[in-house]
Amino acid sequence: MVNYIWAALAIIGIVYAMFNGTMADVNEALFASGQEAVTLVIGLVSVLVFWLGLMRIGEKAGILKKLASLFKPLIVKLFPEIPKDHPAMGYILSNFIANLFGLGNAATPMGIKAMEEMKKLSRSNEASRSMVTFLVINTSSLTLIPTTIIAIRMQYNSAAPTEIVGTTLIATLITTICAIIIDRLFYYRRERKHKK
């Protein structure tokens, strides 16, 4: 559906430019923004490769396992439906750790695998409690180091590209806590309705 919306917007813009006589401006903007997008992507790739390399070093050094074991008691409480040693737990932990370091692109495949494993557990086409909680936490912007934003700020010559880390920590803390509270409130409210 989103693809159709973007396509419709592009077609409407081009048709409007044709009738308005600004097609030359549209062409110029297309080529300029295309060149800027390539430059931005190259800059982002270098930062993402750096952080993925650091994560790989952390994995080899056993730091990620220690982080996973540190967060496991919390994850077990957040996802009581999932058995402690189920593969979904590993994918959830990996997804959260990648998101904490601002590596959303690296976290996405692990998030998809976690959802697949949770779907196998629930054996239903409806989202389970664990699936909803996982989605809510991921949507709440779980990030400690916003590497992508820092990379974009560096690309556009920010005087202090890392100055957003403090506010990111505060925002992450508030949004994640609020997301978990709202998730639990809706879950318990739905449970009470089912019992009646």
Buried (B, 14 or more C-beta within 10 A) or exposed (E): EEEEEEEEEEEEEEEEBEEEEBEEEBEEEEEEEEEEEEEBEEBBEEBBEEBBEBBEEBBEEEBBEEBBEEBBEEBEEBBEBBEEEBBBBBBBBBBBBBBBBBBBBBBBEBBEBBBEBBBEBBEEEEBBBBBBBBBBBBEBBBBBBBBBBBBBBBBEEBEEBBEBBEEBBEBBEEBBEEBBEEBBEEEEEEEEEEEE
